[in-house]
Amino acid sequence: MSASKKRNFGTVEKTFRALLREIVVPICMALIVIQFVIQAFKIPTGSMQDSLLIGDFLLGLKFVYGAPVPFSNKKLPALTEPEPGDVLIFRYPGEPEYPEYNPERYNFVANLFLFGNLYWDKNPKKGQGHMVWHAPKDFIKRCVAKSGQTIKVKNKSLYINGEESPLPPHGKFMSNRRYAPMRDSLDFHLPAPGTTYRFDTLGLTQAAWIRSLALQENPDSKVSLHLDLYIDSSLSNYEVLPELFLPYNEASNNILGMMGLKGAVSMKWSTPTFRAESVPFQAIQNVAKTGFIRGQDLRHFFGGKQQSYHYFFGHFLDMLKYTITDYARFQGKQVNIVPSLIIDGKKMNEYTTKKKCYFMMGDNRDNSSDSRFWGLLSENNVKAKAYIIYLSLENEDDAVKLYNPITWVFFPLRVRWSRVGKLIE
């Protein structure tokens, strides 16, 4: 080999080593840390005020509860398990693995390390490919109870195993709050692994909670809630109900739209509600299957803030119960709705839980979409323990924009310096 070739080879080798040392190795180390050790999270809403504020940026510890194993739905062994009082980052319960909640269209391919999941779209739209990337959303709440404990909510008071549990030091209630059954009246025993529930003994809302738990415990399966209508002990799923009442909000309006119905404003319960006439029970069955509106309608603007439809699902079932009660009284017959589960096409009248579960609540008790609305959190969906605030930015008016360097001059003025470095209690 000539001297010039040796010099060129040596230069290439030095360049490769420098690239490996300065770029490749640090990136790989960062990916490993992000995958197995920490998770960054930004507080988007006021559900945890004043413990956590909108604009808080925090880090969570993944390895504490078991870091996820890439390309699977499994976890590494955990150091400990969540306890009441812990603030957890978790995948939103009840949300299936599949984009648009459509497992018939999408097949799961692989877990892409820390970048979400990859799916195969059987029927892509024109100009789109078959491979689809999807990253489920994360929530943050405080664990208030775990498997084996009984939780009771009565107005502003929370009781665990019969003993009152105080509001966290920085938690709060709204001063102008009004009584809401879904939020302020609850009595439920959290199932331990191996607990069997018969659906004919459950109310509609509790049945929806078990469906959500079953979905979390069976992430690769299609899990849906099925409702059967019985009139005088006869199956009557083709019955047309004279009327249906739903909460007066945008979500209810979309639900009625999915049914092909229109709702008129009613004051039946002294507050505005939507009233629809001639409602096929089969239309109700279709809405109740998953607890979610189809993909294009998944998010709604309600009260100026985005909310998931699942926040309203309990309200829908609650109002459905009132509708059936009125219908029974009007018909003078015995009318009942019996729930069941359908897992991968198999109808199940009972379900046995597999994993530990937790009841989550926001510290801002009157303004929180939490377990009172969407049910129980399985340990499968727990991702990290919230640990420390590394940045807190008061920027709700969006005065500081990352894409506009001119606004960066305001950044130091918008930082809540007293919160930086604060451990999360």
Contacts in CASP RR format, 6 or more apart in sequence:
PFRMAT RR
TARGET T0000
AUTHOR 0000-0000-0000
METHOD contacts of the structure
MODEL  1
MSASKKRNFGTVEKTFRALLREIVVPICMALIVIQFVIQAFKIPTGSMQD
SLLIGDFLLGLKFVYGAPVPFSNKKLPALTEPEPGDVLIFRYPGEPEYPE
YNPERYNFVANLFLFGNLYWDKNPKKGQGHMVWHAPKDFIKRCVAKSGQT
IKVKNKSLYINGEESPLPPHGKFMSNRRYAPMRDSLDFHLPAPGTTYRFD
TLGLTQAAWIRSLALQENPDSKVSLHLDLYIDSSLSNYEVLPELFLPYNE
ASNNILGMMGLKGAVSMKWSTPTFRAESVPFQAIQNVAKTGFIRGQDLRH
FFGGKQQSYHYFFGHFLDMLKYTITDYARFQGKQVNIVPSLIIDGKKMNE
YTTKKKCYFMMGDNRDNSSDSRFWGLLSENNVKAKAYIIYLSLENEDDAV
KLYNPITWVFFPLRVRWSRVGKLIE
1 9 0 8 1.000
31 113 0 8 1.000
31 114 0 8 1.000
34 40 0 8 1.000
34 114 0 8 1.000
35 62 0 8 1.000
35 67 0 8 1.000
35 68 0 8 1.000
35 70 0 8 1.000
35 113 0 8 1.000
35 114 0 8 1.000
36 62 0 8 1.000
36 63 0 8 1.000
36 67 0 8 1.000
36 76 0 8 1.000
37 61 0 8 1.000
37 62 0 8 1.000
37 63 0 8 1.000
37 67 0 8 1.000
38 59 0 8 1.000
38 60 0 8 1.000
38 61 0 8 1.000
38 62 0 8 1.000
38 384 0 8 1.000
39 59 0 8 1.000
39 60 0 8 1.000
39 62 0 8 1.000
39 89 0 8 1.000
39 138 0 8 1.000
39 383 0 8 1.000
39 384 0 8 1.000
40 57 0 8 1.000
40 58 0 8 1.000
40 59 0 8 1.000
40 60 0 8 1.000
41 57 0 8 1.000
41 58 0 8 1.000
41 59 0 8 1.000
41 60 0 8 1.000
41 89 0 8 1.000
41 138 0 8 1.000
41 140 0 8 1.000
41 384 0 8 1.000
41 386 0 8 1.000
42 55 0 8 1.000
42 56 0 8 1.000
42 57 0 8 1.000
42 58 0 8 1.000
43 52 0 8 1.000
43 53 0 8 1.000
43 54 0 8 1.000
43 55 0 8 1.000
43 56 0 8 1.000
43 57 0 8 1.000
43 58 0 8 1.000
43 140 0 8 1.000
44 54 0 8 1.000
44 55 0 8 1.000
45 54 0 8 1.000
45 305 0 8 1.000
46 52 0 8 1.000
46 53 0 8 1.000
46 54 0 8 1.000
46 364 0 8 1.000
46 367 0 8 1.000
46 368 0 8 1.000
47 141 0 8 1.000
47 362 0 8 1.000
47 363 0 8 1.000
47 364 0 8 1.000
47 367 0 8 1.000
47 368 0 8 1.000
47 369 0 8 1.000
47 370 0 8 1.000
48 87 0 8 1.000
48 140 0 8 1.000
48 141 0 8 1.000
48 142 0 8 1.000
48 362 0 8 1.000
48 363 0 8 1.000
48 364 0 8 1.000
48 368 0 8 1.000
49 170 0 8 1.000
49 171 0 8 1.000
49 172 0 8 1.000
49 363 0 8 1.000
49 364 0 8 1.000
49 367 0 8 1.000
50 170 0 8 1.000
50 171 0 8 1.000
50 172 0 8 1.000
50 363 0 8 1.000
50 364 0 8 1.000
51 87 0 8 1.000
51 142 0 8 1.000
51 168 0 8 1.000
51 169 0 8 1.000
51 170 0 8 1.000
51 171 0 8 1.000
51 363 0 8 1.000
51 424 0 8 1.000
51 425 0 8 1.000
52 58 0 8 1.000
52 87 0 8 1.000
52 140 0 8 1.000
52 363 0 8 1.000
52 386 0 8 1.000
52 389 0 8 1.000
52 424 0 8 1.000
53 392 0 8 1.000
53 394 0 8 1.000
53 416 0 8 1.000
53 419 0 8 1.000
54 396 0 8 1.000
55 392 0 8 1.000
55 393 0 8 1.000
55 394 0 8 1.000
55 395 0 8 1.000
55 396 0 8 1.000
56 389 0 8 1.000
56 391 0 8 1.000
56 392 0 8 1.000
56 419 0 8 1.000
57 389 0 8 1.000
57 390 0 8 1.000
57 391 0 8 1.000
57 392 0 8 1.000
57 393 0 8 1.000
58 386 0 8 1.000
58 387 0 8 1.000
58 388 0 8 1.000
58 389 0 8 1.000
58 390 0 8 1.000
58 424 0 8 1.000
59 387 0 8 1.000
59 388 0 8 1.000
59 390 0 8 1.000
60 89 0 8 1.000
60 384 0 8 1.000
60 385 0 8 1.000
60 386 0 8 1.000
60 387 0 8 1.000
60 388 0 8 1.000
61 384 0 8 1.000
61 385 0 8 1.000
61 387 0 8 1.000
62 68 0 8 1.000
62 383 0 8 1.000
62 384 0 8 1.000
63 76 0 8 1.000
63 79 0 8 1.000
64 78 0 8 1.000
64 79 0 8 1.000
64 80 0 8 1.000
64 384 0 8 1.000
64 385 0 8 1.000
65 75 0 8 1.000
65 78 0 8 1.000
65 79 0 8 1.000
65 80 0 8 1.000
65 81 0 8 1.000
65 82 0 8 1.000
65 88 0 8 1.000
65 379 0 8 1.000
65 382 0 8 1.000
65 383 0 8 1.000
65 384 0 8 1.000
65 385 0 8 1.000
66 75 0 8 1.000
66 76 0 8 1.000
66 77 0 8 1.000
66 78 0 8 1.000
66 79 0 8 1.000
67 75 0 8 1.000
67 76 0 8 1.000
68 74 0 8 1.000
68 75 0 8 1.000
68 76 0 8 1.000
68 111 0 8 1.000
68 383 0 8 1.000
69 75 0 8 1.000
69 76 0 8 1.000
70 111 0 8 1.000
70 113 0 8 1.000
71 110 0 8 1.000
71 111 0 8 1.000
71 112 0 8 1.000
71 113 0 8 1.000
72 111 0 8 1.000
73 111 0 8 1.000
73 219 0 8 1.000
73 220 0 8 1.000
73 380 0 8 1.000
81 146 0 8 1.000
81 356 0 8 1.000
81 379 0 8 1.000
82 88 0 8 1.000
82 143 0 8 1.000
82 146 0 8 1.000
82 358 0 8 1.000
82 379 0 8 1.000
82 382 0 8 1.000
82 385 0 8 1.000
83 143 0 8 1.000
83 146 0 8 1.000
84 143 0 8 1.000
84 144 0 8 1.000
84 145 0 8 1.000
84 146 0 8 1.000
84 149 0 8 1.000
84 160 0 8 1.000
84 165 0 8 1.000
85 142 0 8 1.000
85 143 0 8 1.000
85 144 0 8 1.000
85 168 0 8 1.000
86 142 0 8 1.000
86 143 0 8 1.000
86 385 0 8 1.000
86 386 0 8 1.000
87 140 0 8 1.000
87 141 0 8 1.000
87 142 0 8 1.000
87 143 0 8 1.000
87 385 0 8 1.000
87 386 0 8 1.000
87 424 0 8 1.000
87 425 0 8 1.000
88 140 0 8 1.000
88 141 0 8 1.000
88 142 0 8 1.000
88 143 0 8 1.000
88 358 0 8 1.000
88 360 0 8 1.000
88 377 0 8 1.000
88 382 0 8 1.000
88 383 0 8 1.000
88 384 0 8 1.000
88 385 0 8 1.000
88 386 0 8 1.000
89 138 0 8 1.000
89 139 0 8 1.000
89 140 0 8 1.000
89 383 0 8 1.000
89 384 0 8 1.000
89 385 0 8 1.000
89 386 0 8 1.000
90 138 0 8 1.000
90 139 0 8 1.000
90 140 0 8 1.000
90 141 0 8 1.000
90 360 0 8 1.000
90 377 0 8 1.000
90 381 0 8 1.000
90 382 0 8 1.000
90 383 0 8 1.000
91 136 0 8 1.000
91 137 0 8 1.000
91 138 0 8 1.000
91 139 0 8 1.000
91 381 0 8 1.000
91 383 0 8 1.000
92 136 0 8 1.000
92 137 0 8 1.000
92 138 0 8 1.000
92 139 0 8 1.000
92 308 0 8 1.000
92 310 0 8 1.000
92 374 0 8 1.000
92 381 0 8 1.000
93 212 0 8 1.000
93 213 0 8 1.000
93 215 0 8 1.000
93 216 0 8 1.000
93 374 0 8 1.000
93 375 0 8 1.000
93 376 0 8 1.000
93 377 0 8 1.000
93 378 0 8 1.000
93 381 0 8 1.000
94 211 0 8 1.000
94 212 0 8 1.000
94 215 0 8 1.000
94 216 0 8 1.000
94 310 0 8 1.000
94 374 0 8 1.000
95 101 0 8 1.000
95 136 0 8 1.000
95 137 0 8 1.000
95 292 0 8 1.000
95 310 0 8 1.000
96 103 0 8 1.000
96 215 0 8 1.000
96 219 0 8 1.000
96 222 0 8 1.000
96 223 0 8 1.000
96 290 0 8 1.000
97 103 0 8 1.000
97 108 0 8 1.000
97 117 0 8 1.000
97 136 0 8 1.000
97 219 0 8 1.000
97 220 0 8 1.000
98 105 0 8 1.000
98 106 0 8 1.000
98 108 0 8 1.000
98 119 0 8 1.000
98 134 0 8 1.000
99 106 0 8 1.000
99 119 0 8 1.000
99 121 0 8 1.000
99 132 0 8 1.000
99 134 0 8 1.000
100 106 0 8 1.000
100 294 0 8 1.000
100 295 0 8 1.000
100 296 0 8 1.000
101 290 0 8 1.000
101 292 0 8 1.000
101 294 0 8 1.000
101 295 0 8 1.000
103 222 0 8 1.000
104 122 0 8 1.000
104 222 0 8 1.000
105 121 0 8 1.000
105 122 0 8 1.000
105 123 0 8 1.000
106 119 0 8 1.000
106 120 0 8 1.000
106 121 0 8 1.000
106 122 0 8 1.000
106 132 0 8 1.000
107 119 0 8 1.000
107 120 0 8 1.000
107 122 0 8 1.000
108 117 0 8 1.000
108 119 0 8 1.000
108 220 0 8 1.000
109 117 0 8 1.000
109 118 0 8 1.000
109 119 0 8 1.000
109 120 0 8 1.000
109 131 0 8 1.000
110 117 0 8 1.000
110 118 0 8 1.000
111 117 0 8 1.000
111 118 0 8 1.000
112 118 0 8 1.000
112 133 0 8 1.000
115 133 0 8 1.000
115 135 0 8 1.000
116 133 0 8 1.000
116 134 0 8 1.000
116 135 0 8 1.000
116 136 0 8 1.000
117 133 0 8 1.000
117 134 0 8 1.000
117 135 0 8 1.000
117 136 0 8 1.000
118 131 0 8 1.000
118 132 0 8 1.000
118 133 0 8 1.000
118 134 0 8 1.000
119 131 0 8 1.000
119 132 0 8 1.000
119 133 0 8 1.000
119 134 0 8 1.000
120 130 0 8 1.000
120 131 0 8 1.000
120 132 0 8 1.000
121 128 0 8 1.000
121 129 0 8 1.000
121 130 0 8 1.000
121 131 0 8 1.000
121 132 0 8 1.000
122 130 0 8 1.000
124 130 0 8 1.000
124 132 0 8 1.000
138 383 0 8 1.000
139 360 0 8 1.000
140 386 0 8 1.000
141 360 0 8 1.000
141 361 0 8 1.000
141 362 0 8 1.000
141 368 0 8 1.000
141 370 0 8 1.000
141 371 0 8 1.000
142 168 0 8 1.000
142 360 0 8 1.000
142 361 0 8 1.000
142 362 0 8 1.000
142 363 0 8 1.000
143 358 0 8 1.000
143 359 0 8 1.000
143 360 0 8 1.000
143 377 0 8 1.000
144 151 0 8 1.000
144 158 0 8 1.000
144 160 0 8 1.000
144 165 0 8 1.000
144 359 0 8 1.000
144 360 0 8 1.000
144 361 0 8 1.000
145 151 0 8 1.000
145 160 0 8 1.000
145 190 0 8 1.000
145 358 0 8 1.000
145 359 0 8 1.000
146 190 0 8 1.000
146 356 0 8 1.000
146 357 0 8 1.000
146 358 0 8 1.000
146 359 0 8 1.000
147 190 0 8 1.000
147 191 0 8 1.000
147 192 0 8 1.000
147 193 0 8 1.000
147 356 0 8 1.000
147 357 0 8 1.000
147 358 0 8 1.000
148 189 0 8 1.000
148 190 0 8 1.000
148 191 0 8 1.000
148 192 0 8 1.000
149 160 0 8 1.000
149 161 0 8 1.000
149 189 0 8 1.000
149 190 0 8 1.000
149 359 0 8 1.000
150 160 0 8 1.000
150 161 0 8 1.000
150 162 0 8 1.000
150 187 0 8 1.000
150 188 0 8 1.000
150 189 0 8 1.000
150 190 0 8 1.000
151 158 0 8 1.000
151 159 0 8 1.000
151 160 0 8 1.000
151 186 0 8 1.000
151 187 0 8 1.000
151 188 0 8 1.000
151 189 0 8 1.000
151 190 0 8 1.000
151 359 0 8 1.000
152 158 0 8 1.000
152 159 0 8 1.000
152 160 0 8 1.000
152 162 0 8 1.000
152 186 0 8 1.000
152 187 0 8 1.000
152 188 0 8 1.000
153 159 0 8 1.000
153 183 0 8 1.000
153 184 0 8 1.000
153 185 0 8 1.000
153 186 0 8 1.000
153 187 0 8 1.000
153 372 0 8 1.000
154 184 0 8 1.000
154 185 0 8 1.000
155 179 0 8 1.000
155 184 0 8 1.000
156 173 0 8 1.000
156 184 0 8 1.000
156 365 0 8 1.000
157 164 0 8 1.000
158 164 0 8 1.000
158 165 0 8 1.000
158 167 0 8 1.000
158 361 0 8 1.000
159 165 0 8 1.000
167 173 0 8 1.000
167 363 0 8 1.000
167 365 0 8 1.000
168 363 0 8 1.000
168 425 0 8 1.000
169 425 0 8 1.000
170 363 0 8 1.000
171 363 0 8 1.000
171 364 0 8 1.000
171 365 0 8 1.000
172 363 0 8 1.000
172 364 0 8 1.000
172 365 0 8 1.000
173 365 0 8 1.000
173 366 0 8 1.000
174 366 0 8 1.000
174 367 0 8 1.000
177 366 0 8 1.000
181 318 0 8 1.000
182 205 0 8 1.000
182 314 0 8 1.000
182 315 0 8 1.000
182 318 0 8 1.000
182 372 0 8 1.000
182 373 0 8 1.000
183 366 0 8 1.000
183 372 0 8 1.000
183 373 0 8 1.000
186 372 0 8 1.000
188 206 0 8 1.000
188 209 0 8 1.000
188 359 0 8 1.000
190 357 0 8 1.000
190 358 0 8 1.000
190 359 0 8 1.000
190 376 0 8 1.000
191 197 0 8 1.000
191 213 0 8 1.000
191 353 0 8 1.000
191 357 0 8 1.000
191 376 0 8 1.000
192 353 0 8 1.000
192 356 0 8 1.000
193 353 0 8 1.000
193 354 0 8 1.000
193 355 0 8 1.000
193 356 0 8 1.000
194 352 0 8 1.000
194 353 0 8 1.000
194 354 0 8 1.000
195 352 0 8 1.000
195 353 0 8 1.000
196 350 0 8 1.000
196 351 0 8 1.000
196 352 0 8 1.000
196 353 0 8 1.000
197 210 0 8 1.000
197 350 0 8 1.000
197 351 0 8 1.000
197 352 0 8 1.000
197 353 0 8 1.000
198 349 0 8 1.000
198 350 0 8 1.000
199 207 0 8 1.000
199 210 0 8 1.000
199 338 0 8 1.000
199 339 0 8 1.000
199 340 0 8 1.000
199 341 0 8 1.000
199 348 0 8 1.000
199 349 0 8 1.000
199 350 0 8 1.000
199 351 0 8 1.000
200 338 0 8 1.000
200 349 0 8 1.000
202 210 0 8 1.000
202 339 0 8 1.000
203 321 0 8 1.000
203 339 0 8 1.000
204 227 0 8 1.000
204 317 0 8 1.000
204 318 0 8 1.000
204 320 0 8 1.000
204 321 0 8 1.000
204 337 0 8 1.000
204 339 0 8 1.000
205 314 0 8 1.000
205 317 0 8 1.000
205 318 0 8 1.000
207 225 0 8 1.000
207 339 0 8 1.000
208 225 0 8 1.000
208 288 0 8 1.000
208 291 0 8 1.000
208 313 0 8 1.000
208 314 0 8 1.000
208 317 0 8 1.000
208 339 0 8 1.000
208 375 0 8 1.000
209 375 0 8 1.000
209 376 0 8 1.000
210 341 0 8 1.000
210 351 0 8 1.000
210 353 0 8 1.000
211 223 0 8 1.000
211 224 0 8 1.000
211 225 0 8 1.000
211 341 0 8 1.000
212 374 0 8 1.000
212 375 0 8 1.000
212 376 0 8 1.000
213 353 0 8 1.000
213 357 0 8 1.000
213 375 0 8 1.000
213 376 0 8 1.000
213 378 0 8 1.000
214 223 0 8 1.000
214 341 0 8 1.000
214 343 0 8 1.000
214 351 0 8 1.000
215 221 0 8 1.000
215 223 0 8 1.000
216 355 0 8 1.000
216 377 0 8 1.000
216 378 0 8 1.000
216 380 0 8 1.000
216 381 0 8 1.000
217 353 0 8 1.000
217 354 0 8 1.000
217 355 0 8 1.000
217 378 0 8 1.000
217 380 0 8 1.000
218 343 0 8 1.000
219 380 0 8 1.000
221 343 0 8 1.000
221 344 0 8 1.000
222 342 0 8 1.000
222 343 0 8 1.000
222 344 0 8 1.000
222 345 0 8 1.000
223 341 0 8 1.000
223 342 0 8 1.000
223 343 0 8 1.000
224 289 0 8 1.000
224 290 0 8 1.000
224 341 0 8 1.000
224 342 0 8 1.000
225 288 0 8 1.000
225 289 0 8 1.000
225 290 0 8 1.000
225 291 0 8 1.000
225 339 0 8 1.000
225 340 0 8 1.000
225 341 0 8 1.000
225 342 0 8 1.000
226 285 0 8 1.000
226 289 0 8 1.000
226 339 0 8 1.000
226 340 0 8 1.000
226 341 0 8 1.000
226 342 0 8 1.000
226 347 0 8 1.000
227 281 0 8 1.000
227 284 0 8 1.000
227 285 0 8 1.000
227 288 0 8 1.000
227 337 0 8 1.000
227 338 0 8 1.000
227 339 0 8 1.000
228 235 0 8 1.000
228 237 0 8 1.000
228 337 0 8 1.000
228 338 0 8 1.000
228 339 0 8 1.000
228 340 0 8 1.000
229 235 0 8 1.000
229 236 0 8 1.000
229 237 0 8 1.000
229 239 0 8 1.000
229 281 0 8 1.000
229 324 0 8 1.000
229 335 0 8 1.000
229 336 0 8 1.000
229 337 0 8 1.000
230 236 0 8 1.000
230 334 0 8 1.000
230 335 0 8 1.000
230 336 0 8 1.000
230 337 0 8 1.000
230 338 0 8 1.000
231 239 0 8 1.000
231 331 0 8 1.000
231 333 0 8 1.000
231 334 0 8 1.000
231 335 0 8 1.000
232 333 0 8 1.000
232 334 0 8 1.000
233 334 0 8 1.000
236 281 0 8 1.000
237 281 0 8 1.000
237 282 0 8 1.000
237 285 0 8 1.000
238 280 0 8 1.000
238 281 0 8 1.000
238 282 0 8 1.000
239 280 0 8 1.000
239 281 0 8 1.000
240 278 0 8 1.000
240 279 0 8 1.000
240 280 0 8 1.000
240 281 0 8 1.000
241 278 0 8 1.000
241 279 0 8 1.000
241 280 0 8 1.000
241 281 0 8 1.000
241 284 0 8 1.000
241 323 0 8 1.000
241 324 0 8 1.000
241 327 0 8 1.000
242 277 0 8 1.000
242 278 0 8 1.000
242 279 0 8 1.000
242 327 0 8 1.000
242 330 0 8 1.000
243 275 0 8 1.000
243 276 0 8 1.000
243 277 0 8 1.000
243 279 0 8 1.000
243 323 0 8 1.000
243 326 0 8 1.000
244 261 0 8 1.000
244 275 0 8 1.000
244 276 0 8 1.000
244 279 0 8 1.000
244 284 0 8 1.000
244 319 0 8 1.000
244 320 0 8 1.000
244 323 0 8 1.000
245 266 0 8 1.000
245 268 0 8 1.000
245 269 0 8 1.000
245 273 0 8 1.000
245 274 0 8 1.000
245 275 0 8 1.000
245 319 0 8 1.000
245 322 0 8 1.000
245 323 0 8 1.000
246 252 0 8 1.000
246 255 0 8 1.000
246 256 0 8 1.000
246 273 0 8 1.000
246 274 0 8 1.000
246 276 0 8 1.000
246 315 0 8 1.000
246 316 0 8 1.000
246 319 0 8 1.000
247 273 0 8 1.000
247 274 0 8 1.000
247 312 0 8 1.000
247 315 0 8 1.000
247 316 0 8 1.000
247 319 0 8 1.000
248 265 0 8 1.000
248 271 0 8 1.000
248 272 0 8 1.000
248 273 0 8 1.000
248 274 0 8 1.000
249 300 0 8 1.000
249 302 0 8 1.000
249 312 0 8 1.000
250 300 0 8 1.000
250 301 0 8 1.000
250 302 0 8 1.000
251 293 0 8 1.000
251 300 0 8 1.000
251 302 0 8 1.000
251 307 0 8 1.000
251 309 0 8 1.000
251 311 0 8 1.000
251 312 0 8 1.000
252 274 0 8 1.000
252 312 0 8 1.000
252 315 0 8 1.000
252 316 0 8 1.000
253 263 0 8 1.000
253 274 0 8 1.000
254 293 0 8 1.000
254 297 0 8 1.000
254 300 0 8 1.000
254 309 0 8 1.000
255 287 0 8 1.000
255 293 0 8 1.000
255 316 0 8 1.000
256 262 0 8 1.000
256 263 0 8 1.000
256 274 0 8 1.000
256 276 0 8 1.000
258 283 0 8 1.000
258 286 0 8 1.000
258 287 0 8 1.000
258 293 0 8 1.000
258 294 0 8 1.000
258 297 0 8 1.000
259 276 0 8 1.000
259 279 0 8 1.000
259 280 0 8 1.000
259 283 0 8 1.000
259 284 0 8 1.000
259 286 0 8 1.000
259 287 0 8 1.000
260 283 0 8 1.000
261 276 0 8 1.000
261 279 0 8 1.000
261 283 0 8 1.000
262 276 0 8 1.000
263 274 0 8 1.000
263 275 0 8 1.000
263 276 0 8 1.000
264 274 0 8 1.000
264 275 0 8 1.000
264 276 0 8 1.000
265 272 0 8 1.000
265 273 0 8 1.000
265 274 0 8 1.000
265 275 0 8 1.000
266 272 0 8 1.000
266 273 0 8 1.000
266 274 0 8 1.000
266 275 0 8 1.000
267 273 0 8 1.000
268 275 0 8 1.000
273 319 0 8 1.000
284 320 0 8 1.000
287 316 0 8 1.000
288 316 0 8 1.000
288 317 0 8 1.000
288 320 0 8 1.000
291 309 0 8 1.000
291 310 0 8 1.000
291 313 0 8 1.000
292 298 0 8 1.000
292 308 0 8 1.000
292 309 0 8 1.000
292 310 0 8 1.000
292 313 0 8 1.000
293 309 0 8 1.000
297 309 0 8 1.000
298 308 0 8 1.000
298 309 0 8 1.000
299 306 0 8 1.000
299 307 0 8 1.000
299 308 0 8 1.000
300 306 0 8 1.000
300 307 0 8 1.000
300 309 0 8 1.000
307 369 0 8 1.000
308 369 0 8 1.000
310 369 0 8 1.000
310 373 0 8 1.000
310 374 0 8 1.000
311 369 0 8 1.000
311 373 0 8 1.000
311 374 0 8 1.000
312 373 0 8 1.000
313 373 0 8 1.000
313 374 0 8 1.000
314 373 0 8 1.000
315 373 0 8 1.000
320 337 0 8 1.000
321 337 0 8 1.000
324 335 0 8 1.000
324 336 0 8 1.000
324 337 0 8 1.000
325 335 0 8 1.000
327 335 0 8 1.000
328 334 0 8 1.000
328 335 0 8 1.000
340 347 0 8 1.000
340 348 0 8 1.000
340 349 0 8 1.000
341 347 0 8 1.000
341 348 0 8 1.000
341 351 0 8 1.000
342 348 0 8 1.000
355 378 0 8 1.000
355 379 0 8 1.000
355 380 0 8 1.000
356 378 0 8 1.000
356 379 0 8 1.000
357 376 0 8 1.000
357 377 0 8 1.000
357 378 0 8 1.000
357 379 0 8 1.000
358 371 0 8 1.000
358 376 0 8 1.000
358 377 0 8 1.000
358 379 0 8 1.000
358 382 0 8 1.000
359 371 0 8 1.000
359 375 0 8 1.000
359 376 0 8 1.000
359 377 0 8 1.000
360 370 0 8 1.000
360 371 0 8 1.000
360 377 0 8 1.000
361 368 0 8 1.000
361 370 0 8 1.000
361 371 0 8 1.000
361 372 0 8 1.000
362 368 0 8 1.000
362 370 0 8 1.000
371 377 0 8 1.000
386 424 0 8 1.000
387 423 0 8 1.000
387 424 0 8 1.000
388 421 0 8 1.000
388 422 0 8 1.000
388 423 0 8 1.000
388 424 0 8 1.000
389 419 0 8 1.000
389 420 0 8 1.000
389 421 0 8 1.000
389 422 0 8 1.000
389 424 0 8 1.000
390 420 0 8 1.000
390 421 0 8 1.000
391 415 0 8 1.000
391 420 0 8 1.000
392 415 0 8 1.000
392 416 0 8 1.000
392 419 0 8 1.000
392 420 0 8 1.000
393 400 0 8 1.000
393 411 0 8 1.000
393 414 0 8 1.000
393 415 0 8 1.000
393 416 0 8 1.000
394 414 0 8 1.000
394 415 0 8 1.000
394 416 0 8 1.000
395 414 0 8 1.000
399 407 0 8 1.000
399 410 0 8 1.000
399 414 0 8 1.000
400 407 0 8 1.000
400 408 0 8 1.000
400 410 0 8 1.000
400 411 0 8 1.000
400 414 0 8 1.000
401 407 0 8 1.000
END
